[in-house]
């Protein structure tokens, strides 16, 4: 895929992940980000489309150190519109060369209770709270996870602990290969996992307390 094509696709996937952080959280912003995102995607001119997408990014909501250009797992903090707890997450876009366009990437976010939630972010939403099997391939081994769509359908909640990537079954994996089983069509993708351990440490330190 040409570089000129890859950059807009990567930005679209990043925007999809940013949207999921808001819409799957009780802290969702009141403005209709979904409509704005859809308007940007259909703009034919590459430069105009990129400018439109950049304007949707939250101003001042990302941790400055984590959102540096070299950071592959940006930490995003979305303020509660009414002054409650922030929504905090790290995210990684799917490898566009090895993934279907309907898969945006992987997101790990702080839960209200101590712990983390692991989600696959989607560009094409599923019906809310519907079940989907996700086949995870690691080397020659495969496992099937029974995931559930979020309340908005923009992500699949995986029934795994985030520690599976750092100290558990998937420790040391360089990438996560997934196949989402859907009646319409299977969605396949690969999410790179390099740099996840320090990103998880940063996320843990950034989760709201109390």
N, C-alpha and C positions, 0 to 999 in steps of 0.2 A: 504494500500500500504506500502511495506517495506521501512524503512528509506533509505536503499542503493539505492532504485529505485527513491524515492522522491527527493533526493538531485540533481541527474543529471537532472531530469525533471524541477525542480525549476530553475536551472542554465540555461537550454535551454530557458525557458520562459523569464528569465531576459535578456538573450542575444537577444531574439526576440524583446523585448521592446527597448533595446539599439539600435538595428538596425532600428526600426521604427523611433526613434528620429532623426536619421540621414537621412533616406531615404524619410521621409515625410516633410523634411525641405529643404529650398533653400540652406542651409549650409551643405549639404551632403558632406562627405569626398570623395575624388576622388578614393581611393582604393576600390576594389570590396569586400566589407564586406559580401555581400550576398553569393558569391561563397565560401568564407572562412567558413561562418556559416554552409552552407550545407555540406562542407567537414567534419567539426567537428561532425555533427550530426550522420554521418554514421560510425564513428569509433566504433568498437565493444567493445574494452577494456574500462571499466568505467574510470579508472585513466587517460588513454591517452586522452579520450574524454573530461574530465573535464579540463585537462591541455591545450588542444587545445582551448576550449572555453574561459578559463581565459586569454589566450594570445590575444584574440580579444578585450578584454575590453580596453577602452581608458585609456592611461596612463596619470594620473594627470588631468583628465577632470572632476572628480566629486568633489563636495564640501566636504572637509575632515570631517566636523562635520556631514553632512547629510548622508555620506556613512558609518557611523559607523554600526557595526554588528547589533545593536539593533534597528536601524532605519528602519521602515517598508515602508517608502516613500522616497527612496533616491532621492536627487536632482542631476541631471546630466547636466553638462554644456559642450556643444560641440562647440569648437572654429570654427569660420569661416575660411576655408582654405586660404582665400585671405585677411584676416584682417578685415572683416566686423563684424556685430553684432553676438554675440554668440547665439546659440539655447539653451534655458534653459527649463527644464521640470522636473516634479516629476512623479514617476511611481510606480505601485503596481502590482505584479504578481497575476494571478488568483489562487484561491484555487484549487490545483491539485486534491484533493480528491472529489471535487464537480463540476469539469469543464471538458469539452471536450478538447483534446490536441490542437485543432486548435485555441483556445483563449489564447493569451499570457497574457493579463491583461488590466489595465486602465492606461491611461496617460493624464496628464494635462500639457499643455505647454504655455509659453508666446507667444502672437501674436506680429507681428510687430507694430500694433497699440495697444493702451492700452487695456488690456483684456486678456482672456485665451481661449484656445481651448481644448475641451474634446474629447478624442479619445479612442476607443477600439482597442488595438493592436492585430494583427493577426499573427499566424504562417503560415497559408495557405493564400496567398494573393487572393484578388478578382480582377476582371478586373477594371482598374482605372476608377474613376468617376461614377461607376455604383451605383444604389440605392439599399438599403437593409432596410427592416423594422426590428427594434430592439424592442422586448417586454421587458419592465422593470417591475419587480415585487417587490413591497414593501409591506410586510405584505399580506393582502388580496386584495390589489389594484394593478391593472395593467395599464400601459400606453404604447402606441406604438409611437416610435420615428422613423421618416423617415431620416435615416442616408445616408451618401454618402461616397463611398470609396475614399481614398486619391489619389493623382496623381500617386502614385506608387502601390496602391492597398494593402499596408501593414497595413492599419488601416481604421477604420470606424469613420468618423467625426460625432459626435452626436450634434444635434441641441439644445443644452442646455447650460445655463450659468454655469460656475464652482461654482458660489455662491449657486446654487441649493443644493449643498451638505453641505453648512455651515450655510446659513441663509434662504434657500428656502424650496421647497417642500420635499426634501429628507434629511433635517436636522435631525440629530440624528440616521440615519440608521446605523446599524452595518455592513451591507454588501449590495452589489448591485447584484441582481440576474438578468441575462439577457438571452434572447433567440434571436439569430440572424436568421432571416428567409432567407434561401438560397434555390434556386431550387434544388441543389444537396442533401443537408442535413442540418438540423437545427444544429446550434452550440449553446450549452448551457454552462453557466458558472456562477461562483460566485466570486466577488472580495471583499475582506474585506475592510472596510472603516475606521477602527480604526486609530486614529492619523492623520486624514486628515486635520483637522482644523489648527493645528500648522504647518503642512507641507505646506498648502496653504499660510500661513503668510510668511513662509520662501521663498516660490516661488515668492510671490509678491515683496518681498524685493530684490530678485535676478534678476528680469526681467531687461533687458537692457533698458536704458532710451534714449530718443531722436530718 
